[in-house]
Amino acid sequence: MADHDVGKPAADPAAHAYIEGMIHYAVFETVIGWAGVAWAEQGLVGAHLPENDPAIVRASFARRFPQASEAEPSPPLTSVVEDIRALMRGDKVDLLEAPLDLARVPAFNAKVYAITRQIPPGQTLTYGEIAVKLGDRLLAQQVGAALGKNPWPIVVPCHRVTAANGKLGGFSARGGAQTKLKLLAIEGAPAAAQADLFGQSPARD
């Protein structure tokens, strides 16, 4: 998942020009905070969950992609940004058309992400269920490890993958399981209500 280093100063969007072949990123506001996407020629190379401060998002991209520059997204990526905004409002939209640069991740992880992308908003699968779809129920731990390295949270909705017996499981983004639960609650997932039975409550602003 995204690194949250805030040690670097915020970028000045006006100081960067679009350069073909480089990694670029955009930071944008949603109803629950500032999110971001980063891309190269082959598609998205990263995404960042909403934060209270846009400087955190910029610093994270600077940490992950030191040579990246801030730029306006192309029309296809503008559509992705609008879909993320809609999803954060609770709209039932998917991001299956968002282009991903899968060459940057291991082959096994790419298979996990492909299955995870098919989970509709408001629904969940368990790590074990994804392992079964991969052909071996004993791969559940490896599934969890792959999702913990997901470069595209929200676009690859790893928050929709839970542990067995109604438990949430881990989440490597800032806020951990509470962030995961908040995202599930926004989507109206039954797993969010069920989590209350295990002593977990949705994060509130």
C-alpha positions in Angstrom: 0.0 0.0 0.0 0.9 3.6 -0.2 3.7 4.9 2.0 2.6 7.9 4.1 5.9 9.8 4.5 5.2 13.4 5.1 8.8 14.6 5.3 8.9 16.3 1.9 7.3 19.7 1.1 4.1 19.8 -0.8 4.5 20.1 -4.6 3.5 23.2 -6.5 1.2 21.9 -9.3 2.0 24.9 -11.5 5.7 24.1 -11.4 5.4 20.9 -13.3 4.8 20.3 -17.0 3.6 17.1 -18.5 6.5 15.1 -19.9 5.9 12.0 -22.0 7.3 8.8 -20.5 7.4 10.1 -16.9 5.3 9.1 -14.0 2.7 11.8 -13.1 0.2 12.2 -10.4 -2.9 14.1 -9.6 -4.4 15.0 -6.2 -8.1 15.6 -5.9 -10.8 16.2 -3.3 -13.5 13.8 -2.4 -16.3 14.1 0.2 -14.1 12.3 2.8 -10.7 13.9 2.1 -8.0 14.3 -0.5 -7.1 11.3 -2.7 -4.7 10.8 -5.5 -3.7 8.7 -8.5 -0.3 8.2 -10.2 0.2 7.0 -13.8 2.7 6.2 -16.5 2.2 5.4 -20.2 0.8 1.9 -19.5 -1.8 3.0 -16.9 -2.1 3.7 -13.2 1.0 2.9 -11.2 -0.5 3.9 -7.8 -3.4 5.4 -5.9 -3.8 6.9 -2.5 -6.7 6.8 -0.1 -8.4 10.0 1.0 -6.5 12.1 3.6 -7.4 15.2 5.6 -4.4 17.1 4.1 -3.5 17.0 0.4 0.2 17.5 1.4 0.2 14.0 2.8 -0.9 12.6 -0.6 1.7 14.6 -2.5 4.5 13.6 0.0 3.5 9.9 -0.4 3.8 10.0 -4.2 7.1 11.9 -3.9 8.3 9.1 -1.7 7.0 6.3 -3.9 8.0 7.9 -7.2 10.8 10.3 -6.6 11.0 11.5 -10.2 7.2 12.0 -10.6 5.6 15.3 -11.3 2.1 16.6 -10.7 0.0 17.0 -13.8 -3.6 17.2 -15.1 -4.9 13.7 -15.8 -5.9 12.8 -19.4 -9.6 12.4 -20.2 -9.7 8.6 -19.5 -8.0 9.2 -16.1 -10.3 12.1 -15.4 -13.1 9.6 -15.6 -11.3 7.4 -13.1 -11.0 10.4 -10.7 -14.8 11.1 -11.1 -15.6 7.5 -10.4 -13.5 7.5 -7.2 -15.3 10.7 -6.1 -18.6 9.0 -6.8 -17.6 5.9 -4.9 -16.6 8.0 -1.9 -20.1 9.5 -2.0 -21.6 6.1 -1.7 -22.6 5.6 -5.4 -22.4 2.0 -6.6 -19.8 2.5 -9.3 -17.0 0.2 -10.3 -13.5 1.0 -11.5 -13.1 -1.9 -13.9 -12.2 0.3 -16.8 -9.4 2.0 -15.0 -6.1 1.1 -16.8 -3.5 -0.5 -14.5 0.2 -0.9 -15.2 0.3 -4.6 -14.1 3.9 -5.1 -15.4 5.1 -3.5 -12.2 3.7 -6.2 -9.9 4.5 -9.9 -9.5 2.3 -12.3 -11.5 0.7 -13.9 -8.5 -0.3 -10.4 -7.1 -1.7 -9.5 -10.5 -4.0 -12.5 -10.4 -5.2 -11.6 -6.9 -5.9 -8.0 -8.0 -7.8 -9.2 -11.0 -10.2 -11.2 -8.8 -10.5 -8.4 -6.2 -11.4 -5.9 -8.9 -14.5 -8.0 -9.7 -16.0 -7.6 -6.2 -18.9 -5.1 -6.6 -19.3 -2.1 -4.2 -21.1 -3.2 -1.0 -20.0 -6.8 -1.3 -17.0 -8.7 0.1 -15.0 -11.9 -0.4 -12.8 -13.6 2.1 -9.1 -14.2 1.6 -9.9 -17.9 1.5 -12.6 -17.4 -1.2 -10.1 -15.6 -3.4 -7.6 -18.4 -2.7 -10.2 -21.0 -3.9 -10.7 -18.9 -7.1 -6.9 -19.1 -7.6 -7.2 -22.9 -7.3 -5.8 -23.6 -3.8 -7.6 -22.7 -0.6 -4.2 -22.9 1.2 -3.1 -19.7 -0.6 -5.2 -17.5 1.7 -2.1 -16.1 3.5 -0.4 -15.3 0.3 -3.6 -13.6 -0.9 -3.4 -11.4 2.2 0.2 -10.6 1.6 -0.5 -9.5 -2.0 -3.4 -7.3 -0.9 -1.1 -5.7 1.7 1.1 -4.6 -1.2 -1.7 -3.3 -3.4 -0.5 -0.2 -5.2 -4.0 0.9 -6.1 -6.3 1.0 -3.1 -9.9 1.8 -4.1 -9.2 1.0 -7.7 -8.3 -2.5 -6.6 -10.7 -2.6 -3.7 -8.7 -4.6 -1.2 -11.0 -3.2 1.6 -13.7 -5.6 0.2 -11.6 -8.6 1.2 -12.2 -9.8 4.8 -11.1 -12.6 7.1 -13.3 -15.6 7.8 -16.1 -15.8 10.3 -17.2 -12.2 9.8 -14.0 -10.6 10.9 -12.5 -7.7 9.0 -8.9 -8.8 8.7 -5.9 -6.5 8.3 -5.6 -3.3 6.3 -2.2 -1.6 5.7 -3.4 1.9 4.9 -3.4 4.7 7.5 -6.0 4.0 10.1 -5.8 0.2 9.6 -9.0 -1.7 10.1 -11.0 1.4 11.0 -10.3 2.8 7.6 -11.3 -0.5 6.0 -14.5 -0.5 8.0 -15.3 3.2 7.1 -15.0 2.4 3.4 -17.2 -0.7 3.7 -19.8 1.4 5.6 -19.8 4.1 2.9 -20.6 1.3 0.4 -23.3 -0.2 2.6 -21.6 -3.5 2.9 -23.2 -6.0 5.3 -19.7 -6.7 6.6 -19.6 -3.2 8.1 -22.6 -3.9 10.2 -21.5 -7.4 11.1 -18.1 -6.1 12.3 -19.9 -4.3 15.2 -20.5 -7.8 16.6 -16.8 -8.2 17.0 -16.3 -4.9 18.8 -15.3 -2.8 15.8 -17.2 0.3 14.9 -17.0 2.5 11.8 -14.5 5.4 12.0 -16.3 8.7 12.3 -15.0 12.2 11.4 
